[in-house]
Amino acid sequence: MSPAARRARIRLSDGWFLLLALLVVVADQLTKWLVRGNVPYGGAWPSASWPIRIVHFTNSGAAFGSFQGAGPLLAITSLVGVGAVLVYLFNPGFAHPIMRIGFALMLGGATGNLIDRVVNGEVVDFIHLPYFWAFNVADSAITIGVLLLIWAMTKQPSGNSTLAT
C-alpha cells in the first residue's frame, strides 16, 4: 500500500475513534446529570445491601481523592493530556486499532472529567463498589483505555517500533 493510500485510510477511520470519544463524553455527562438530579449529595441508591450502588459524591482532586482543591492545576493538566492523546490518536505510528480505541477512550474520559472541572470545579463520582473509591464513566473509560494501550504495546512484535498495520 502506498504512503498516500495509507494516510487516506487512517484519515477515514479517524471519525470512528472520535465518535467513540464523543460517546464516552455523552455517556459520562448524562450519567452525572442523572445522579446530580436524582440522588441527594452523600446519598446512595439502592440500599446498602446491594454490592454495587449509585452514590453522589464530588471530588475536587484527582484519582483516589488526591490533590483535593487543585482544580485549576488539574484542569490545565487535563488539557495537556487531551492534547497529547489527540497527537497520539492521529499519529500513524499508533494506527493499530486497539491502541486507537484505547486513546479514544482516554480522550473521551479526560474530556468528560475536564468538562466537570471547568463547569463545576469538581467531578461527580457515583459508581461505588465494596472496598473501593467511588468513580464515574469517564474514570472507567480512562482506565480501560490505558489497559488497552498497555496490552497493545506489550503485544508488539519485537524489533518493530510501531503496531501500525
Beta strands, then each sheet from edge to edge (+ up, - down):
strand 1: 44-45
strand 2: 53-59
strand 3: 123-128
sheet 1: 1+ 2- 3+
end
